[in-house]
Amino acid sequence: MKVKICGITSAEDIKIVNACKPDFAGFVMFFPKSKRNIFPETAKSLIETLDKNVLSVAVTVSPTLEQVKTAYDCGFDYIQIHGEVGEDVLSNPYLKVIRAFNVSDLEKFDEYRMNPNIVGYVFDAHEPGSGKIFDWTMLENLPRDDKLFMLAGGLNPETVAKAVKAVKPDGVDVSSGVENSNGSGKDFEKVKKFILSARSEKC
């Protein structure tokens, strides 16, 4: 079971990720509306201290090709795209794409399945990053392929095992569910428990 800890913003978050060793670390980029948004200079410095076995993901909303290039220059391994995506961005020569969907745009799923630059999907709630669970049965009829099939939306250490059992994804993605009680930064015990719970359920 792959695990992605999203919304990394600080050196302290990096220490937690390096200690707990998820498969992916997500950093929100080019989206000032998010409290977790960070600047390219910050992202670059954080990635430089990230455990080399943890893959870095730039989490974006409707990015431009120039922003994809900036993410590449920061050292990211992948770019995760919510919202609109142009053909130039989809076929960009810099970073492999993880395409994000929410419950309102699942009908577009088939449009992206055949694109070789897309290596995975993330399925989130209507409001990505809101910490809300959606109806997982909506994913039952989606075809599975060799691309990463990740579940997000309202997951936390208490709900992730149930989600894994119900959906049988390739991986799970969490942000607000492992934050400190004040909503700022990651909580070491929550991250640790989330990863252990996710990996305790076999797909």
N, C-alpha and C positions, 0 to 999 in steps of 0.2 A: 504493500500500500504506500503510494507516494504521498508526501505531505508538503504543502506549501504554506509558509507563514508569511502573510502579506502585511503591508503597511509599515515596513521597517523605516525608521526615521532618525535613529541615533546610534552612537557608538555603543551605548548600553544595550540597545536592541541587538546589535551585532554580536555582542558577548553572549547573550542568551541563545541566539541562533547557533553560534559556534559550539556552545556547550551541549545543546539539545540535538543538533544535527538533523534538521529536516532535509528533504530533497531539494526544495526550492525556497528562495527568499524573494518576496515581491516588494518593489519600491514604487510608490505612486509618483508619476512624472507628468509635467505639462498640464496639470489640472488643479489650478489654484482654489477651486471650490472645495476641495478636500482638505481636511485638517492634517492629513498625512502626506500631503504633497511636499516634495523636496526639490531643490534646485540641482541641476546637473553637476555642479562642483561638489555638492554634498554627496550625491550618489556615487560619484567617482571615488571619493575618499573612503566611503563606507565599503564599497565593493573591494577596494584594495586590501581591506582587513577581513573580508569574509572568507571563511573556510573554503578552500578550493574544491572541496567535494560537494559544496552547496551551490546549486546553479542559481544565477541571479536573473530576475524577470522585471523588466520595466513595465509597469501597469499604466496604461494610457487610455484616453478617451478621444476617439476620432483624430489620431495624430497625423501630422503632415510627413512627407518623406524626409524633410529636413530634420524633423524631430526624431524620426527613426535613426537617422545618421548620427544625431547627437547622442542618442542612447547607446548606439554602437561604440562611439568614441569614449563613452563613460566606462565601457567594459562589460556591458550586459551580455548575457548569453541568449536571452529571448526577449521578445516584446509581446505583451498581452494587450489585445485591442478590444475595447468596449466601444459602442456607438458606431458611427459610420466609418467605412474603410474604403479608400480609393484603390483602383487597380494598381497604381504605381506603388502604393504602400503595401498592398497585398503581395506583390511580386518583388518587393525590395531586395537588393543584393546584400544587405547588411545583417539582418537578424531573422531567424525563424520566428514564425508567428503562432501565438496561442490565441485563438479566437474566442472571445467571451460572448455568451448569449444570456438574455434574461427571459422571463416568462412571456414577455410581449413580442419577442422576435424569433421564436423557435422555428417559425415557418421558413426562415432563411437558411436553416441548417444545411439543406442539400446543396445550396449554392456554393458552399465552401468545402465540401467533403473531398472534391477531386483536386483541390489546389495543393501542389507538392510543397509549397512554402509554409503551409499550415501543418504544424506538428501535433496540435492538441486543441482541446476545447475546455472552456470553463463555463459551467451552468450556474447562474446566480439568480437572486431574487429580482423583482421588478426594479428595485432601487439598489444597485450594487453598493456594497459597503454599509448597508443599513443594518446588518445584523439580523435580518428577518428570514425565517424559513419559508420556502414556497412548497407547493404541492409536488412532491417528488414523483408521483405517478405520471406527471406530464412527460417524463423522460423515458417511460417504459417502451415506447414504440420507436424510439430513435435507434437507427442502426449503429452497431458497434464496428469499428475497424481497428487498424493498427495504430491509430493516433490516440494520444492521451485523452482520457475522458474524465474530467475533474468536476467534483461537486463543491459548490460554495453556497453561501447564504444561510446565516443564522446558526452556523455550526459552532460548537464550543466543547469543552472536555466532557460535558454531560450528554450531549446529543450526537457526537460524532460516531460512536460505535453503532448506534441505531441507524444512522444514515448510511453507513458502510454496508450494513446488513440488508437494508431495504433497497438501495440503489445499485450496489455492487460496482462502484466506480473504480477507475484505475488510481485515483488520487483524490484527496480532499484539500480544500483551501480555506484558510481562516484568517481573519484580521481582528475585528472588534471582539470576537469571542475569547481572545487570549490577551486582551489589554488589561492594564491596571484598572482598579475600580474608579479612578478619576478620569479614565478615558484617554490617558496619555502614556504612550510607551507600552512595551510588552511586559507581562508578568511571567517570571521564570517558571513558577510552579504550574501555572495554567498551560504554558507552552509544553512543558514536560509531560503533563497529564494528557494533553490533547494528542500528542504524538504517540504516547503509549496506548491510549484508547483506540486510536485509529488503526494502529498496527496490530492490535490484539484480535481484530476481526479479519478473517481470511475471505478474500473474494473467491 
